């Protein structure tokens, strides 16, 4: 179990690290970094990270959640074979049956919609957040035409996407669904769901901003990431109003200020990043440090990519 947790949490950290390495960083956007101290893992933490990194590169995913995190990392420095297996675990039932579980990953609803199943307890098959798999496929640049095979039949990624939009409501967990829509359908910011409700990307941002700092999945880090992504994509597609853009900038600026106050001595953050001052005497598990620091690195590095200058 400890190795499984290490693989999952390391995946989150590595996602942030790869954003750092691959982002097109502009000199005008360095202010984020000047407000935060650099990471400073000690020798033992570095050893654990290197060991976990090696396992992450070479060990096949044991759950669908691990597979979805693995395919988000698109880097030639990783073992392509493992990445291919992770993707096949999601899109090919025959592969998944032999490597993870023979349980179906998707579910067909009345009317024909198809969605991913949620993970129940510690089951090997299922997603922890609505549309986590769809968003991971989008981040892995999986084409909408990609065929998916499950126990009940064959369909496409586009069918998953259409089904998600059909059943999307503003009271659900928003972050992963919104990320998938931004990446797959940046030029379709307004639609009507199956229940006759008109929804827009502006509406989703408004709902995300209604929450308090630190609320939501993974203590609010998913919300910060998808809000940053919305600003990034809006630069080209212009689906947000000037007022909404200003509100998102304000929230991200507040988050950077909060991170500056709660940054730990090692340079990272734990689950209390949004609510408690940094307590250097508090015992921090390496799992927590990896998990929450990785989540924050994802959006902070994207925020440094030339359009936000906090």
N, C-alpha and C positions, 0 to 999 in steps of 0.2 A: 504493500500500500504506500509506503514511504517513497518508493521509486516512482510509482504512478503519479503521486502528487508532485514530485520533483519534475517529472516530464511535463505535466500540464502547466505548472507555474513557470517553468523555464521558458516554455513556448511563448507565454505572454511577454516576458522580459526580452526575449530575442526579437519579437515583433517590434518592440520599441527600439531596440538596437539597430535593426535593419532600416527602420524609418530614418534613424540618425545617419546611417551610412549612405543610404540611397537618395535622401531628400536633396533637392536642388537648393542649397542654403544660400541666401543672399546676404551681403554685408549689412544692408539696411535693416535686417530683421534679427539682429543679435541681442537685442535688449532683453529677451526672455532669459537667455543664458546668464546675463550679468546680474540678474536678480536672484539666481539660484546657485548654490554651491555645487561643485562637481561631485560625481559619485566617488566614494572612497572606501570600497570594500577592503576588509583586512585580508591577510594571507590565507587564513582558513576559509573565509567566504569565497575567495577567488578559486581555491582548490575545489570546493564543492561545486561552484559554477562551471568550472572546466569539465569536471567529471560528469555533471548532469548534461552539459552541452554535448559531450561525446555520445551519451546514451540517446539524447534527443535526435542526433544526426543518424544513428545507426539502428535504433530499436523500432520495430514496427508498432504503430498505434494499437493500444489494447481496447480502446473505446471509441465511439463515434465522436465524442467531444474532443478527444485527443486528435483524431483524424482531421476534424474541422479546423483546429488550431494549426495543425501541421501544414495543410494546404495553403494557408494564408501567407506562409513564408515562401516567397518566390526568389530563390537565390541559388546561383550555380555553385556556391560554396557548400551547399548541402547535398547529401546523397540523393540523386534524382530518383533512384529506385524506390526509396522509402516514401518520397513524395508521391510517386505514381501509385504506390499501394494505398496510401492514405486517401487519394482521390477515388480510386476504384472501390475502396471500402464504402464510399458514400453512393457512388453512381451505379455500382454493379452488385446485385444481390448475390450472384454466384461466388464472387470474391469475398464479400462480407460474410457469407455463410461459412466459408472455410477458415477465415482469419479472426473474426470477432464473434458473430452470433447468427443464428438462422432466423432471428426475429425480424419482422418487417420494420423498416425505418420510416416508411411513409404511410399515410392513411387517406383513403378516398372518402369524400363526404357526399351526401345527397346533393344532386345538382352537378356533380362531376369534379368539384374542386379537390385538389390533392395538396396536403400539407405534411411537413415533417412531424413525427411524433415527439412529444416531450419526454425527457428522461425521467423515469420514476425511480426514486431512491438512488441506488448505485447500479442500476441496470447498465449494460454495456452499450445498448442501442438507445438513441434518443438525443435530443438537444436540450440544453439547460435554459435557453431563452428562445422565445418565438422567432423563427426565421434565422436562427444562428447558422444553420447549414446553408441557407440561401445566400446570406451575406458573405459567408466564407467562400462559397463558389464564386460570388461576384468579385471579391478581393483577389481570388486566384485567377481572375480573368477567364473563367470558364464561359464559353459562348452560350448564348441562350438556346442555341440549337442542339446542345449536348444531350444525347439520349441517356435517360436514367432507367435502370431495370430494377424493379422490386418484385416481391413475391406475387403481387396481384397483376402485374403487367408492365408495360413500357410507356414512358412519357418523356417530356423534355424539361429542361430547366425553365424554359419560358412558361410551361404549364404551372410549375411551382410559383413563379413570379405572378402570373395572372391570378392564380388562386389566392395568393397572399393579399393582393390588392382587393380582390372581391370581398374578403372577409376581414379586412383591416378596420379597426375602430380605434378612436383616439383614447379610449380608456384602457387599452392593453399596454403591455410593455412595448415601448416604441423603438428603442434604439437600433436593434438589429434589422428590423423590417425597413426602417427609414434608410439605413446604410445600403441595403440591397437596392432600394428604389433609386437612391442617388447615383449608384454606380451603373445600374442597368437602364434606368429610365430618367436621366437628368433633364431630358427635353419634354417630359410628360409630368409636370408638377401638380396637375389637378386631375382628379378622377372621381367617379361615383362608385361606391361599394355596392355589394349585393343587397344592402338594406336601404338603399336610396339616399345615403348620406354623401354630400359633396365634401371632399377632403383635399387639402392642398399641402404642399411642403411648408408653406407659411404657417398653416394651422398646426402642423406637427412641431415646428420650432417653438411656437407659442406655448404649446402644452409642455414641452421639455423645459422651458424657462420658468414655468409656474412652480416647479419643484424646488425644494431647498437644496443648497449646496451639500453634496454628499449623499443625497437620497437616490434610490434606484439601484439597479444591478451593479455589483462590484463597487459599492459606495460612491456611485455617481460618476465613475470614470468613463463608462460607456457613453454617457450623455455628453460629456465634454468632448470626447472624440468625434461623435457624430455631428455635433454642432460645429466643430472646427472643420469637419469634412464638408458640411453644407456650405460654409463660407467659401471654402476652396473651390467647390464646383460651381457655386453661384457666380464666381468671377467670370465664367464663360457663358452660363445659361440664364442668368438674371431672373431667377424666380422668387427672390426675396425683396421685400420693400426696403427702402432706406432706413425706416424706423426699426425694422426687425434686425437688419445688419448691425445697427448701433446697439441694440439690446444684446445681441450675441457677443459683440466685442466687449461690452461691459461685463457680462458674465465670465468670459474667459479671463479678462483682466483681474476680476475679483478672485478667480481660482488661482492665478499665478501668485497673487498677494498672499493667499491662504497657504499655498505650498511653501512660500518663502518663510512663513512663520512656523510651519510644522515639519520642515525638513529635518531628518535625523542626522546624526553625526556621520553615518556612513554615506550620506548624500541622498538617500532614498526616502520612501514614505511607507507607513503601514496603514491599517484600516482606519486609524483615527485622524487621517490627514485633514479632514474637513471640520473637525470638532475640538481637537485638543492641541495645545501648544506642544512642541517637541519636548519629550521627556527622555533625556539621554540615559536615565537610570532604568527606564522601562525595558524589560526583557523583550527583544524582538526576534522572532523566529525567522530563519533565513527564508522559509517558504513565504511568509508575509512580505518580507522585504522584496523578494523577487516579484511576487504577484502584483502588489500595488505600485511598485516603482515601474514595472513594465507597462502597466496600463497608462500611467501618466506620461511615460516617454512617448507613447504612440501619438498622443495629441499635442504634446509640447513640441516635438520635432516637426510635426506637420504645421504647427503654428509659426515655426521659424522659417518656413519655406518661401517667404518673400511677400506675404500679404498681410501679416499681423506683426506689429512692432511694439509689443508691450514693454 
